[in-house]
Amino acid sequence: MKRTFIRSDLAYRQGGVLSPSELADYARGHPDEFMRKVEDLISARKLTLRSFPDLQSFFRAFLDVQIPTLVDVGGGHMRSITTSAFPLLMGSLVVAELNRAYEDVPTVGHELVTDMESNKKFTHIAKIHHLTPKQLEVAEGAEFPLMSSAESFTVIGHKRKGFQLAITQEVLEENDLGGFIELVSTGGGFSAEVIEEQTLARVCDQNGSAVAPTEPRVYRPNGAAAALYSTTATPQTPNGTRLINNALVDDTDIENAQNRLAGFLNTRGRKIHIPPSSQIMLVPHARRTVAWRLTAALMTPGIENDPNPVGPSGINKPGKVVSTPKLDDISASAWYLGDFKRQFRRKWKIRTETVSVYADPMQYLRTREAYRTRVCWDVEVGAVDNVFVVQSLEGTEAATAPAASSQDV
């Protein structure tokens, strides 16, 4: 059975939402349940900013209506206060509009990371060190060995960003609802784009793996910054995590990257299995068509009667090709292959949040501001290992490695 979002005494009468004055009267008579019911209406998309074409009447109707609410005073504690219904109701409507605009922005970042929550500024992710088969042998009556997770770890930091939106008295007087909705929608889309750009910059380790590395760094084993993509050999990556002179031209380039992945080792010194079906090819827009042709053709392009090993029925076909023009801002030629979700964590210290207030008298005196809301988020991406994704460059490191960004990402 579908959940009933809200009772008819508030939602509708003769097919339409109640007027601002009628809603305000309901709020006065039912202050304790008003916002809960309004939130249900907003969740059902039956109440939106567009439901109040007369902004000034909306403002006047709710300004003096007092509603009990809870506010966060820090440390996990909430305090009950009574405040004007206008900022509460406007805040909920703005959040819904921000979310719609946020969700409308096409992104690929969510396919490349595993999202997690953490309230810490610096989160330590333990790296499990596996025992060898010989160590697993236990004599009768002997103690079973302990698998260690404290020998090494990676660190994921945080990065808080945000902005404010405001309604001036002029917006209310001129009833510029369309302009305000456009402002809110732009804000929602903006936050989605900023988070997407940050996610891609970290997955590519744009700054940390540059020829001249700088902060921010995505990979911090035991807290020390290290390049994620490098030709330098390590015990677990005997040939490095970066392939040079491996431009995406034909199927052999994909096989080169897969062979590099197949050579990576776990903490026991054994090969790691990353099946092609779980591999994502991340390519810039400039290489999208080439990637599609290589992985869509049943036969090897340019070779007669030769089944394509990376094609639809090929043994080496990657699970998915992912592309975005935003990757071209980092490099129009570098491309990536691997199991991204096993390697990258996107840590949310603060999910996108908003706080809305009615402007204080001094602010109104200075600027004729009627309402203000803050949009904030705190998110960072970190690599928990370096054995699940490889980077391929068109030429040498010096010539074709992505350059560090001078912008705030």
Contacts in CASP RR format, 6 or more apart in sequence:
PFRMAT RR
TARGET T0000
AUTHOR 0000-0000-0000
METHOD contacts of the structure
MODEL  1
MKRTFIRSDLAYRQGGVLSPSELADYARGHPDEFMRKVEDLISARKLTLR
SFPDLQSFFRAFLDVQIPTLVDVGGGHMRSITTSAFPLLMGSLVVAELNR
AYEDVPTVGHELVTDMESNKKFTHIAKIHHLTPKQLEVAEGAEFPLMSSA
ESFTVIGHKRKGFQLAITQEVLEENDLGGFIELVSTGGGFSAEVIEEQTL
ARVCDQNGSAVAPTEPRVYRPNGAAAALYSTTATPQTPNGTRLINNALVD
DTDIENAQNRLAGFLNTRGRKIHIPPSSQIMLVPHARRTVAWRLTAALMT
PGIENDPNPVGPSGINKPGKVVSTPKLDDISASAWYLGDFKRQFRRKWKI
RTETVSVYADPMQYLRTREAYRTRVCWDVEVGAVDNVFVVQSLEGTEAAT
APAASSQDV
5 11 0 8 1.000
5 40 0 8 1.000
5 41 0 8 1.000
5 43 0 8 1.000
5 44 0 8 1.000
5 46 0 8 1.000
6 37 0 8 1.000
6 40 0 8 1.000
6 41 0 8 1.000
6 44 0 8 1.000
6 46 0 8 1.000
7 37 0 8 1.000
9 26 0 8 1.000
10 18 0 8 1.000
10 23 0 8 1.000
10 26 0 8 1.000
10 34 0 8 1.000
10 37 0 8 1.000
10 38 0 8 1.000
10 41 0 8 1.000
11 17 0 8 1.000
11 18 0 8 1.000
11 37 0 8 1.000
11 41 0 8 1.000
11 46 0 8 1.000
12 18 0 8 1.000
12 46 0 8 1.000
17 23 0 8 1.000
17 41 0 8 1.000
17 46 0 8 1.000
17 47 0 8 1.000
17 51 0 8 1.000
18 26 0 8 1.000
20 52 0 8 1.000
20 54 0 8 1.000
20 57 0 8 1.000
20 58 0 8 1.000
20 60 0 8 1.000
20 61 0 8 1.000
20 62 0 8 1.000
21 57 0 8 1.000
21 61 0 8 1.000
23 61 0 8 1.000
23 62 0 8 1.000
24 61 0 8 1.000
24 62 0 8 1.000
24 65 0 8 1.000
24 85 0 8 1.000
26 34 0 8 1.000
27 34 0 8 1.000
27 62 0 8 1.000
27 65 0 8 1.000
27 67 0 8 1.000
27 85 0 8 1.000
28 65 0 8 1.000
30 37 0 8 1.000
31 65 0 8 1.000
31 66 0 8 1.000
31 67 0 8 1.000
31 68 0 8 1.000
32 68 0 8 1.000
34 67 0 8 1.000
34 85 0 8 1.000
35 67 0 8 1.000
35 69 0 8 1.000
35 85 0 8 1.000
35 88 0 8 1.000
35 89 0 8 1.000
35 92 0 8 1.000
38 47 0 8 1.000
38 89 0 8 1.000
38 92 0 8 1.000
39 92 0 8 1.000
41 47 0 8 1.000
42 48 0 8 1.000
42 92 0 8 1.000
42 93 0 8 1.000
42 96 0 8 1.000
43 96 0 8 1.000
45 96 0 8 1.000
47 93 0 8 1.000
48 93 0 8 1.000
48 96 0 8 1.000
48 97 0 8 1.000
49 93 0 8 1.000
49 94 0 8 1.000
49 96 0 8 1.000
49 97 0 8 1.000
49 177 0 8 1.000
49 180 0 8 1.000
49 181 0 8 1.000
49 184 0 8 1.000
50 177 0 8 1.000
50 181 0 8 1.000
52 58 0 8 1.000
52 93 0 8 1.000
52 177 0 8 1.000
53 175 0 8 1.000
53 177 0 8 1.000
54 175 0 8 1.000
55 167 0 8 1.000
55 171 0 8 1.000
55 172 0 8 1.000
55 175 0 8 1.000
55 176 0 8 1.000
55 177 0 8 1.000
55 180 0 8 1.000
56 172 0 8 1.000
56 173 0 8 1.000
56 175 0 8 1.000
58 86 0 8 1.000
59 86 0 8 1.000
59 172 0 8 1.000
59 370 0 8 1.000
59 371 0 8 1.000
62 84 0 8 1.000
62 85 0 8 1.000
62 86 0 8 1.000
62 89 0 8 1.000
63 84 0 8 1.000
63 86 0 8 1.000
63 358 0 8 1.000
64 84 0 8 1.000
65 84 0 8 1.000
65 85 0 8 1.000
65 86 0 8 1.000
66 82 0 8 1.000
66 83 0 8 1.000
66 84 0 8 1.000
66 85 0 8 1.000
67 82 0 8 1.000
67 83 0 8 1.000
67 84 0 8 1.000
67 85 0 8 1.000
67 88 0 8 1.000
68 80 0 8 1.000
68 81 0 8 1.000
68 82 0 8 1.000
69 80 0 8 1.000
69 81 0 8 1.000
69 82 0 8 1.000
69 83 0 8 1.000
69 88 0 8 1.000
70 78 0 8 1.000
70 79 0 8 1.000
70 80 0 8 1.000
70 81 0 8 1.000
71 78 0 8 1.000
71 79 0 8 1.000
71 81 0 8 1.000
72 78 0 8 1.000
73 79 0 8 1.000
83 358 0 8 1.000
84 358 0 8 1.000
86 358 0 8 1.000
86 371 0 8 1.000
87 356 0 8 1.000
87 357 0 8 1.000
87 358 0 8 1.000
87 371 0 8 1.000
87 373 0 8 1.000
88 356 0 8 1.000
90 167 0 8 1.000
90 356 0 8 1.000
90 371 0 8 1.000
90 373 0 8 1.000
91 354 0 8 1.000
91 356 0 8 1.000
91 373 0 8 1.000
94 165 0 8 1.000
94 184 0 8 1.000
94 354 0 8 1.000
94 356 0 8 1.000
94 373 0 8 1.000
95 354 0 8 1.000
97 181 0 8 1.000
97 184 0 8 1.000
97 185 0 8 1.000
97 188 0 8 1.000
98 184 0 8 1.000
98 185 0 8 1.000
98 187 0 8 1.000
98 188 0 8 1.000
98 191 0 8 1.000
98 352 0 8 1.000
98 354 0 8 1.000
98 375 0 8 1.000
99 188 0 8 1.000
100 185 0 8 1.000
101 184 0 8 1.000
101 185 0 8 1.000
101 186 0 8 1.000
101 187 0 8 1.000
101 188 0 8 1.000
101 189 0 8 1.000
101 192 0 8 1.000
102 188 0 8 1.000
102 189 0 8 1.000
102 191 0 8 1.000
102 192 0 8 1.000
102 352 0 8 1.000
103 192 0 8 1.000
104 189 0 8 1.000
105 188 0 8 1.000
105 189 0 8 1.000
105 192 0 8 1.000
105 193 0 8 1.000
105 196 0 8 1.000
106 324 0 8 1.000
107 192 0 8 1.000
107 195 0 8 1.000
107 196 0 8 1.000
107 324 0 8 1.000
108 196 0 8 1.000
108 200 0 8 1.000
108 282 0 8 1.000
108 322 0 8 1.000
108 323 0 8 1.000
108 324 0 8 1.000
109 196 0 8 1.000
109 199 0 8 1.000
109 200 0 8 1.000
109 203 0 8 1.000
111 280 0 8 1.000
111 320 0 8 1.000
111 322 0 8 1.000
111 340 0 8 1.000
111 341 0 8 1.000
112 199 0 8 1.000
112 200 0 8 1.000
112 203 0 8 1.000
112 280 0 8 1.000
112 282 0 8 1.000
112 322 0 8 1.000
112 340 0 8 1.000
112 341 0 8 1.000
112 344 0 8 1.000
113 199 0 8 1.000
113 203 0 8 1.000
113 340 0 8 1.000
113 341 0 8 1.000
113 344 0 8 1.000
113 345 0 8 1.000
113 346 0 8 1.000
113 381 0 8 1.000
114 341 0 8 1.000
114 342 0 8 1.000
114 344 0 8 1.000
114 345 0 8 1.000
114 346 0 8 1.000
115 345 0 8 1.000
115 346 0 8 1.000
115 348 0 8 1.000
116 345 0 8 1.000
116 346 0 8 1.000
116 347 0 8 1.000
116 348 0 8 1.000
117 347 0 8 1.000
117 348 0 8 1.000
117 351 0 8 1.000
118 156 0 8 1.000
118 347 0 8 1.000
118 348 0 8 1.000
118 349 0 8 1.000
119 349 0 8 1.000
120 158 0 8 1.000
120 349 0 8 1.000
121 157 0 8 1.000
121 158 0 8 1.000
121 349 0 8 1.000
122 155 0 8 1.000
122 156 0 8 1.000
122 157 0 8 1.000
122 158 0 8 1.000
123 155 0 8 1.000
123 156 0 8 1.000
123 157 0 8 1.000
123 347 0 8 1.000
124 153 0 8 1.000
124 154 0 8 1.000
124 155 0 8 1.000
125 153 0 8 1.000
125 154 0 8 1.000
125 155 0 8 1.000
125 156 0 8 1.000
125 345 0 8 1.000
125 384 0 8 1.000
126 149 0 8 1.000
126 150 0 8 1.000
126 152 0 8 1.000
126 153 0 8 1.000
127 149 0 8 1.000
127 151 0 8 1.000
127 152 0 8 1.000
127 153 0 8 1.000
127 154 0 8 1.000
127 221 0 8 1.000
127 267 0 8 1.000
127 384 0 8 1.000
127 385 0 8 1.000
128 147 0 8 1.000
128 148 0 8 1.000
128 149 0 8 1.000
128 267 0 8 1.000
129 147 0 8 1.000
129 148 0 8 1.000
129 149 0 8 1.000
129 151 0 8 1.000
129 152 0 8 1.000
129 267 0 8 1.000
130 147 0 8 1.000
130 266 0 8 1.000
130 267 0 8 1.000
130 268 0 8 1.000
131 145 0 8 1.000
131 147 0 8 1.000
131 268 0 8 1.000
132 268 0 8 1.000
135 145 0 8 1.000
136 145 0 8 1.000
138 144 0 8 1.000
138 145 0 8 1.000
152 221 0 8 1.000
152 222 0 8 1.000
153 221 0 8 1.000
153 222 0 8 1.000
153 223 0 8 1.000
154 219 0 8 1.000
154 220 0 8 1.000
154 221 0 8 1.000
154 222 0 8 1.000
154 223 0 8 1.000
154 382 0 8 1.000
154 383 0 8 1.000
154 384 0 8 1.000
154 385 0 8 1.000
155 220 0 8 1.000
155 223 0 8 1.000
156 220 0 8 1.000
156 345 0 8 1.000
156 347 0 8 1.000
156 380 0 8 1.000
156 381 0 8 1.000
156 382 0 8 1.000
157 347 0 8 1.000
157 380 0 8 1.000
157 382 0 8 1.000
158 347 0 8 1.000
158 349 0 8 1.000
158 378 0 8 1.000
158 379 0 8 1.000
158 380 0 8 1.000
159 198 0 8 1.000
159 216 0 8 1.000
159 378 0 8 1.000
159 379 0 8 1.000
159 380 0 8 1.000
160 349 0 8 1.000
160 350 0 8 1.000
160 376 0 8 1.000
160 377 0 8 1.000
160 378 0 8 1.000
161 191 0 8 1.000
161 194 0 8 1.000
161 376 0 8 1.000
161 377 0 8 1.000
161 378 0 8 1.000
162 191 0 8 1.000
162 374 0 8 1.000
162 375 0 8 1.000
162 376 0 8 1.000
162 377 0 8 1.000
163 187 0 8 1.000
163 190 0 8 1.000
163 191 0 8 1.000
163 374 0 8 1.000
163 375 0 8 1.000
164 372 0 8 1.000
164 373 0 8 1.000
164 374 0 8 1.000
164 375 0 8 1.000
165 183 0 8 1.000
165 184 0 8 1.000
165 187 0 8 1.000
165 372 0 8 1.000
165 373 0 8 1.000
165 375 0 8 1.000
166 359 0 8 1.000
166 369 0 8 1.000
166 371 0 8 1.000
166 372 0 8 1.000
166 373 0 8 1.000
167 180 0 8 1.000
167 369 0 8 1.000
167 370 0 8 1.000
167 371 0 8 1.000
167 372 0 8 1.000
168 367 0 8 1.000
168 368 0 8 1.000
168 369 0 8 1.000
168 370 0 8 1.000
169 364 0 8 1.000
169 368 0 8 1.000
169 369 0 8 1.000
169 370 0 8 1.000
170 176 0 8 1.000
170 368 0 8 1.000
171 179 0 8 1.000
171 180 0 8 1.000
171 370 0 8 1.000
172 370 0 8 1.000
187 375 0 8 1.000
188 375 0 8 1.000
191 352 0 8 1.000
191 375 0 8 1.000
191 377 0 8 1.000
195 377 0 8 1.000
195 379 0 8 1.000
196 324 0 8 1.000
196 326 0 8 1.000
197 326 0 8 1.000
197 329 0 8 1.000
197 409 0 8 1.000
198 379 0 8 1.000
198 380 0 8 1.000
198 381 0 8 1.000
198 409 0 8 1.000
199 346 0 8 1.000
199 381 0 8 1.000
200 324 0 8 1.000
200 326 0 8 1.000
200 327 0 8 1.000
200 330 0 8 1.000
201 207 0 8 1.000
201 330 0 8 1.000
201 405 0 8 1.000
201 409 0 8 1.000
202 216 0 8 1.000
202 218 0 8 1.000
202 344 0 8 1.000
202 380 0 8 1.000
202 381 0 8 1.000
202 382 0 8 1.000
202 383 0 8 1.000
203 218 0 8 1.000
203 282 0 8 1.000
203 336 0 8 1.000
203 340 0 8 1.000
203 344 0 8 1.000
203 381 0 8 1.000
203 389 0 8 1.000
204 327 0 8 1.000
204 330 0 8 1.000
204 331 0 8 1.000
204 334 0 8 1.000
204 336 0 8 1.000
204 391 0 8 1.000
204 402 0 8 1.000
205 217 0 8 1.000
205 218 0 8 1.000
205 219 0 8 1.000
205 227 0 8 1.000
205 228 0 8 1.000
205 229 0 8 1.000
205 383 0 8 1.000
206 330 0 8 1.000
206 402 0 8 1.000
206 403 0 8 1.000
206 404 0 8 1.000
206 405 0 8 1.000
206 409 0 8 1.000
207 213 0 8 1.000
207 214 0 8 1.000
207 215 0 8 1.000
207 216 0 8 1.000
207 217 0 8 1.000
207 404 0 8 1.000
207 405 0 8 1.000
207 409 0 8 1.000
208 214 0 8 1.000
208 215 0 8 1.000
208 216 0 8 1.000
208 217 0 8 1.000
208 218 0 8 1.000
208 219 0 8 1.000
208 225 0 8 1.000
208 227 0 8 1.000
208 228 0 8 1.000
208 404 0 8 1.000
209 227 0 8 1.000
209 228 0 8 1.000
209 229 0 8 1.000
209 230 0 8 1.000
209 242 0 8 1.000
209 391 0 8 1.000
209 401 0 8 1.000
209 402 0 8 1.000
210 401 0 8 1.000
210 402 0 8 1.000
210 403 0 8 1.000
210 404 0 8 1.000
211 397 0 8 1.000
211 398 0 8 1.000
211 401 0 8 1.000
211 403 0 8 1.000
212 404 0 8 1.000
213 225 0 8 1.000
213 227 0 8 1.000
213 404 0 8 1.000
214 404 0 8 1.000
215 225 0 8 1.000
216 409 0 8 1.000
217 225 0 8 1.000
217 226 0 8 1.000
218 228 0 8 1.000
218 344 0 8 1.000
218 381 0 8 1.000
218 382 0 8 1.000
218 383 0 8 1.000
219 225 0 8 1.000
219 226 0 8 1.000
219 227 0 8 1.000
219 228 0 8 1.000
219 382 0 8 1.000
219 383 0 8 1.000
219 386 0 8 1.000
220 226 0 8 1.000
220 382 0 8 1.000
221 386 0 8 1.000
226 386 0 8 1.000
228 241 0 8 1.000
228 383 0 8 1.000
228 386 0 8 1.000
229 241 0 8 1.000
229 242 0 8 1.000
229 390 0 8 1.000
229 391 0 8 1.000
230 240 0 8 1.000
230 241 0 8 1.000
230 242 0 8 1.000
231 239 0 8 1.000
231 240 0 8 1.000
231 242 0 8 1.000
231 244 0 8 1.000
231 397 0 8 1.000
232 240 0 8 1.000
233 239 0 8 1.000
233 240 0 8 1.000
234 240 0 8 1.000
234 386 0 8 1.000
235 265 0 8 1.000
235 269 0 8 1.000
236 264 0 8 1.000
236 265 0 8 1.000
236 266 0 8 1.000
236 267 0 8 1.000
236 269 0 8 1.000
236 386 0 8 1.000
236 387 0 8 1.000
237 264 0 8 1.000
237 265 0 8 1.000
237 386 0 8 1.000
237 387 0 8 1.000
238 263 0 8 1.000
238 264 0 8 1.000
238 265 0 8 1.000
239 260 0 8 1.000
239 263 0 8 1.000
240 260 0 8 1.000
241 260 0 8 1.000
241 386 0 8 1.000
241 387 0 8 1.000
241 389 0 8 1.000
241 390 0 8 1.000
241 391 0 8 1.000
242 390 0 8 1.000
242 391 0 8 1.000
242 392 0 8 1.000
242 393 0 8 1.000
242 397 0 8 1.000
242 401 0 8 1.000
243 256 0 8 1.000
243 257 0 8 1.000
243 260 0 8 1.000
243 390 0 8 1.000
243 391 0 8 1.000
243 392 0 8 1.000
243 393 0 8 1.000
244 393 0 8 1.000
244 395 0 8 1.000
244 396 0 8 1.000
244 397 0 8 1.000
244 400 0 8 1.000
245 393 0 8 1.000
245 394 0 8 1.000
245 395 0 8 1.000
245 396 0 8 1.000
246 253 0 8 1.000
246 256 0 8 1.000
246 257 0 8 1.000
246 392 0 8 1.000
246 393 0 8 1.000
246 394 0 8 1.000
246 395 0 8 1.000
247 253 0 8 1.000
247 333 0 8 1.000
247 392 0 8 1.000
247 393 0 8 1.000
247 394 0 8 1.000
247 395 0 8 1.000
248 254 0 8 1.000
248 283 0 8 1.000
248 287 0 8 1.000
248 290 0 8 1.000
248 291 0 8 1.000
248 294 0 8 1.000
248 335 0 8 1.000
248 392 0 8 1.000
249 290 0 8 1.000
250 294 0 8 1.000
250 300 0 8 1.000
250 301 0 8 1.000
251 294 0 8 1.000
251 300 0 8 1.000
251 308 0 8 1.000
251 309 0 8 1.000
251 310 0 8 1.000
251 311 0 8 1.000
251 316 0 8 1.000
253 392 0 8 1.000
254 281 0 8 1.000
254 294 0 8 1.000
254 295 0 8 1.000
254 310 0 8 1.000
254 316 0 8 1.000
254 318 0 8 1.000
254 337 0 8 1.000
255 309 0 8 1.000
255 310 0 8 1.000
255 316 0 8 1.000
256 392 0 8 1.000
257 337 0 8 1.000
257 338 0 8 1.000
257 390 0 8 1.000
257 392 0 8 1.000
258 276 0 8 1.000
258 279 0 8 1.000
258 316 0 8 1.000
258 337 0 8 1.000
260 390 0 8 1.000
261 272 0 8 1.000
261 274 0 8 1.000
261 279 0 8 1.000
261 337 0 8 1.000
261 338 0 8 1.000
261 388 0 8 1.000
261 390 0 8 1.000
262 271 0 8 1.000
262 274 0 8 1.000
263 271 0 8 1.000
263 272 0 8 1.000
264 271 0 8 1.000
264 272 0 8 1.000
264 274 0 8 1.000
264 387 0 8 1.000
264 388 0 8 1.000
265 271 0 8 1.000
265 272 0 8 1.000
265 387 0 8 1.000
266 272 0 8 1.000
266 387 0 8 1.000
272 387 0 8 1.000
272 388 0 8 1.000
274 338 0 8 1.000
274 339 0 8 1.000
274 388 0 8 1.000
276 315 0 8 1.000
276 316 0 8 1.000
276 317 0 8 1.000
276 318 0 8 1.000
276 319 0 8 1.000
277 317 0 8 1.000
277 319 0 8 1.000
278 319 0 8 1.000
278 338 0 8 1.000
278 339 0 8 1.000
279 318 0 8 1.000
279 319 0 8 1.000
279 320 0 8 1.000
279 337 0 8 1.000
279 338 0 8 1.000
279 339 0 8 1.000
280 318 0 8 1.000
280 319 0 8 1.000
280 320 0 8 1.000
280 321 0 8 1.000
280 322 0 8 1.000
280 336 0 8 1.000
280 337 0 8 1.000
280 338 0 8 1.000
280 339 0 8 1.000
280 340 0 8 1.000
281 291 0 8 1.000
281 295 0 8 1.000
281 318 0 8 1.000
281 319 0 8 1.000
281 320 0 8 1.000
281 321 0 8 1.000
281 322 0 8 1.000
281 335 0 8 1.000
281 336 0 8 1.000
281 337 0 8 1.000
282 322 0 8 1.000
282 323 0 8 1.000
282 327 0 8 1.000
282 335 0 8 1.000
282 336 0 8 1.000
282 337 0 8 1.000
282 340 0 8 1.000
283 290 0 8 1.000
283 291 0 8 1.000
283 321 0 8 1.000
283 322 0 8 1.000
283 323 0 8 1.000
283 327 0 8 1.000
283 335 0 8 1.000
283 336 0 8 1.000
284 323 0 8 1.000
284 324 0 8 1.000
284 325 0 8 1.000
284 327 0 8 1.000
284 328 0 8 1.000
284 330 0 8 1.000
284 331 0 8 1.000
284 332 0 8 1.000
284 333 0 8 1.000
284 334 0 8 1.000
284 335 0 8 1.000
285 323 0 8 1.000
285 324 0 8 1.000
285 325 0 8 1.000
285 327 0 8 1.000
285 328 0 8 1.000
285 332 0 8 1.000
286 328 0 8 1.000
286 332 0 8 1.000
286 333 0 8 1.000
287 323 0 8 1.000
287 332 0 8 1.000
287 333 0 8 1.000
287 335 0 8 1.000
288 321 0 8 1.000
288 323 0 8 1.000
291 321 0 8 1.000
291 323 0 8 1.000
291 335 0 8 1.000
292 321 0 8 1.000
293 301 0 8 1.000
294 301 0 8 1.000
294 308 0 8 1.000
294 310 0 8 1.000
294 311 0 8 1.000
295 310 0 8 1.000
295 311 0 8 1.000
295 312 0 8 1.000
295 317 0 8 1.000
295 318 0 8 1.000
295 321 0 8 1.000
296 311 0 8 1.000
296 312 0 8 1.000
297 308 0 8 1.000
297 311 0 8 1.000
298 307 0 8 1.000
298 308 0 8 1.000
298 311 0 8 1.000
298 312 0 8 1.000
298 313 0 8 1.000
299 305 0 8 1.000
299 306 0 8 1.000
299 307 0 8 1.000
299 308 0 8 1.000
300 306 0 8 1.000
300 307 0 8 1.000
300 308 0 8 1.000
300 309 0 8 1.000
301 308 0 8 1.000
307 313 0 8 1.000
307 314 0 8 1.000
308 314 0 8 1.000
309 315 0 8 1.000
309 316 0 8 1.000
309 317 0 8 1.000
310 316 0 8 1.000
310 317 0 8 1.000
310 318 0 8 1.000
311 317 0 8 1.000
318 337 0 8 1.000
330 402 0 8 1.000
330 405 0 8 1.000
331 400 0 8 1.000
331 401 0 8 1.000
331 402 0 8 1.000
333 393 0 8 1.000
333 394 0 8 1.000
333 400 0 8 1.000
334 391 0 8 1.000
334 392 0 8 1.000
334 393 0 8 1.000
334 394 0 8 1.000
334 400 0 8 1.000
334 401 0 8 1.000
334 402 0 8 1.000
335 391 0 8 1.000
335 392 0 8 1.000
336 389 0 8 1.000
336 390 0 8 1.000
336 391 0 8 1.000
336 392 0 8 1.000
337 389 0 8 1.000
337 390 0 8 1.000
337 392 0 8 1.000
338 388 0 8 1.000
338 389 0 8 1.000
338 390 0 8 1.000
339 388 0 8 1.000
339 389 0 8 1.000
340 388 0 8 1.000
340 389 0 8 1.000
342 385 0 8 1.000
342 388 0 8 1.000
343 383 0 8 1.000
343 384 0 8 1.000
343 385 0 8 1.000
343 386 0 8 1.000
343 387 0 8 1.000
343 388 0 8 1.000
343 389 0 8 1.000
344 381 0 8 1.000
344 382 0 8 1.000
344 383 0 8 1.000
344 384 0 8 1.000
344 389 0 8 1.000
345 381 0 8 1.000
345 382 0 8 1.000
345 383 0 8 1.000
345 384 0 8 1.000
346 379 0 8 1.000
346 380 0 8 1.000
346 381 0 8 1.000
346 382 0 8 1.000
347 379 0 8 1.000
347 380 0 8 1.000
347 381 0 8 1.000
347 382 0 8 1.000
348 377 0 8 1.000
348 378 0 8 1.000
348 379 0 8 1.000
349 378 0 8 1.000
349 379 0 8 1.000
349 380 0 8 1.000
350 376 0 8 1.000
350 377 0 8 1.000
350 378 0 8 1.000
350 379 0 8 1.000
351 377 0 8 1.000
352 375 0 8 1.000
352 376 0 8 1.000
352 377 0 8 1.000
353 375 0 8 1.000
353 376 0 8 1.000
353 377 0 8 1.000
354 373 0 8 1.000
354 374 0 8 1.000
354 375 0 8 1.000
354 376 0 8 1.000
355 373 0 8 1.000
355 374 0 8 1.000
355 376 0 8 1.000
356 371 0 8 1.000
356 372 0 8 1.000
356 373 0 8 1.000
356 374 0 8 1.000
357 371 0 8 1.000
357 372 0 8 1.000
357 373 0 8 1.000
358 370 0 8 1.000
358 371 0 8 1.000
359 367 0 8 1.000
359 369 0 8 1.000
359 370 0 8 1.000
359 371 0 8 1.000
359 372 0 8 1.000
363 369 0 8 1.000
363 372 0 8 1.000
364 370 0 8 1.000
393 400 0 8 1.000
393 401 0 8 1.000
394 400 0 8 1.000
END
